[in-house]
Amino acid sequence: MNANIVPTQHEISLKEDEFIVSKTDLKGRITYVNRSFMRLADCSEANLLGIQHNIVRHPDMPRGVFKLLWDTLQSGQEFFGYIKNMASNGDHYWVFANVTPDWDQDGKVIGYYSVRTKPKQLAIDTIIPIYQEMLALEKKAGAAGACDASIRLLQDKLNALNTGYEELVLSLS
């Protein structure tokens, strides 16, 4: 995919019974994608394998969410969250993502396995304003402080709701 893709305002979506599946190595490079992933990303398998999974990252996604994702995975836990991705033509699609460490027989993490489904509209409507506020704060904080600032904002919002991120996203699924 071209790194200079201009986002469109056109949303595409998963079918109700469709799953996006992918696997990555420890550095986030794609090692497997299913046909649904290729269809929504508008990209061939040959153009995805070996590429960083963030190739589908939409600029509307706050960096803090991905820091939370990586921190969760590196602690050995699975991550649940709502993610806005971008296709190679600039269209976007929302997913409810479950990302899990992939363990070998000796108990060593060898990569990550992700299954994404179509999210409920209520979940997207709930999460968009939070992500927009996080993204605005990241821009204000600058590159060096962006993740920490948006994670702090997210945590403050979650504390006000007396919940955690995983509990919030699972309650909306």
C-alpha positions as CSV (number, residue, x, y, z in Angstrom):
1,M,0.0,0.0,0.0
2,N,1.0,3.6,-0.6
3,A,2.1,5.4,2.5
4,N,0.5,8.6,1.2
5,I,-3.1,7.4,1.0
6,V,-5.7,10.1,1.4
7,P,-8.6,9.0,3.6
8,T,-12.0,9.2,2.0
9,Q,-15.2,9.6,4.0
10,H,-16.5,6.3,2.5
11,E,-17.0,3.5,5.0
12,I,-17.0,-0.1,4.1
13,S,-17.9,-2.9,6.5
14,L,-17.6,-6.5,7.4
15,K,-20.6,-8.7,6.8
16,E,-22.4,-9.8,9.9
17,D,-20.9,-13.3,9.8
18,E,-17.5,-12.3,8.5
19,F,-14.2,-12.5,10.4
20,I,-10.9,-10.8,9.6
21,V,-8.0,-13.0,10.7
22,S,-4.3,-12.2,10.7
23,K,-1.1,-13.3,12.4
24,T,2.1,-11.3,12.9
25,D,5.6,-11.9,14.2
26,L,6.8,-10.3,17.4
27,K,7.6,-7.0,15.6
28,G,4.1,-6.8,14.1
29,R,5.0,-7.9,10.6
30,I,2.2,-9.8,8.9
31,T,2.7,-13.5,8.5
32,Y,-0.9,-14.5,7.6
33,V,-4.1,-12.9,6.4
34,N,-7.4,-14.3,5.4
35,R,-9.5,-13.3,2.4
36,S,-11.7,-11.0,4.4
37,F,-8.6,-9.0,5.4
38,M,-7.4,-8.7,1.8
39,R,-10.9,-7.7,0.7
40,L,-11.3,-4.9,3.2
41,A,-7.7,-3.7,3.0
42,D,-8.1,-3.8,-0.8
43,C,-4.7,-5.4,-1.0
44,S,-3.3,-8.7,-2.2
45,E,-1.7,-11.3,0.1
46,A,1.7,-10.7,-1.7
47,N,1.5,-7.0,-0.9
48,L,0.7,-7.7,2.8
49,L,2.9,-10.5,3.9
50,G,6.1,-9.3,5.7
51,I,4.7,-5.7,6.0
52,Q,4.0,-4.0,9.3
53,H,0.3,-4.6,10.4
54,N,0.0,-0.8,10.9
55,I,-0.2,-0.6,7.1
56,V,-4.0,-0.4,7.6
57,R,-3.8,2.1,10.4
58,H,-6.3,5.0,9.9
59,P,-5.0,8.5,10.9
60,D,-8.2,8.9,13.0
61,M,-6.8,6.3,15.4
62,P,-5.0,7.7,18.5
63,R,-1.5,6.4,19.0
64,G,-2.4,5.9,22.7
65,V,-4.8,3.1,21.8
66,F,-2.0,1.2,20.0
67,K,0.3,1.8,23.0
68,L,-2.4,0.3,25.2
69,L,-2.6,-2.6,22.7
70,W,1.1,-3.3,22.7
71,D,1.5,-2.9,26.5
72,T,-1.3,-5.4,27.0
73,L,0.2,-7.9,24.6
74,Q,3.7,-7.6,26.0
75,S,2.3,-8.3,29.5
76,G,1.1,-11.6,28.1
77,Q,-2.6,-10.6,28.0
78,E,-5.1,-10.5,25.2
79,F,-6.4,-7.2,23.9
80,F,-9.9,-6.2,23.0
81,G,-10.7,-2.9,21.3
82,Y,-12.4,-0.9,18.6
83,I,-10.1,0.0,15.7
84,K,-10.7,2.1,12.6
85,N,-8.6,0.8,9.7
86,M,-8.0,2.2,6.2
87,A,-8.1,0.4,2.9
88,S,-5.5,1.0,0.1
89,N,-8.0,3.3,-1.6
90,G,-8.6,5.5,1.5
91,D,-11.9,4.0,2.5
92,H,-12.3,3.0,6.2
93,Y,-13.8,0.2,8.2
94,W,-14.3,-0.3,11.9
95,V,-13.6,-3.6,13.7
96,F,-14.0,-5.1,17.1
97,A,-10.5,-6.6,17.5
98,N,-9.3,-9.4,19.8
99,V,-5.5,-9.7,19.6
100,T,-3.9,-12.6,21.4
101,P,-0.3,-13.6,22.0
102,D,0.6,-16.7,20.0
103,W,2.5,-19.2,22.2
104,D,4.8,-22.0,21.0
105,Q,4.8,-25.4,22.8
106,D,7.5,-24.2,25.3
107,G,5.3,-21.3,26.4
108,K,7.2,-18.7,24.5
109,V,5.4,-15.9,22.6
110,I,6.2,-16.2,18.9
111,G,3.8,-13.7,17.5
112,Y,0.3,-12.4,17.7
113,Y,-3.1,-13.7,16.4
114,S,-5.9,-11.4,15.7
115,V,-9.6,-11.9,14.9
116,R,-11.8,-9.0,14.1
117,T,-15.6,-8.8,13.7
118,K,-18.1,-6.3,12.7
119,P,-18.8,-3.9,15.7
120,K,-22.2,-2.7,16.8
121,Q,-23.0,0.8,15.8
122,L,-23.6,1.8,19.4
123,A,-20.0,0.9,20.2
124,I,-18.6,3.0,17.4
125,D,-20.8,5.9,18.3
126,T,-19.6,5.6,21.9
127,I,-15.9,5.3,21.1
128,I,-15.5,7.9,18.4
129,P,-15.8,11.0,20.6
130,I,-13.3,9.4,23.1
131,Y,-10.8,8.7,20.2
132,Q,-11.3,12.2,18.8
133,E,-10.5,13.8,22.1
134,M,-7.4,11.5,22.5
135,L,-6.3,12.4,19.0
136,A,-6.7,16.1,19.5
137,L,-4.7,15.9,22.8
138,E,-2.0,13.9,21.0
139,K,-1.6,16.6,18.3
140,K,-1.4,19.3,21.0
141,A,1.1,17.3,23.1
142,G,3.4,16.7,20.1
143,A,5.1,13.5,19.1
144,A,7.2,12.9,22.2
145,G,4.3,13.2,24.7
146,A,1.4,12.1,22.5
147,C,0.9,8.5,23.7
148,D,1.3,9.4,27.4
149,A,-1.1,12.3,27.1
150,S,-3.8,10.4,25.4
151,I,-3.4,7.3,27.7
152,R,-3.8,9.7,30.7
153,L,-6.9,11.2,29.1
154,L,-8.4,7.8,28.4
155,Q,-7.6,6.6,31.9
156,D,-9.3,9.7,33.4
157,K,-12.4,9.0,31.3
158,L,-12.4,5.4,32.4
159,N,-11.9,6.3,36.0
160,A,-14.9,8.7,35.8
161,L,-17.0,5.8,34.5
162,N,-15.5,3.5,37.2
163,T,-14.4,1.0,34.5
164,G,-11.4,-0.1,32.6
165,Y,-10.8,-0.1,28.8
166,E,-11.4,-3.8,28.3
167,E,-14.6,-3.7,30.5
168,L,-15.9,-0.7,28.5
169,V,-15.3,-2.2,25.1
170,L,-16.6,-5.6,26.1
171,S,-19.7,-4.0,27.5
172,L,-20.4,-2.4,24.1
173,S,-19.9,-5.6,22.1
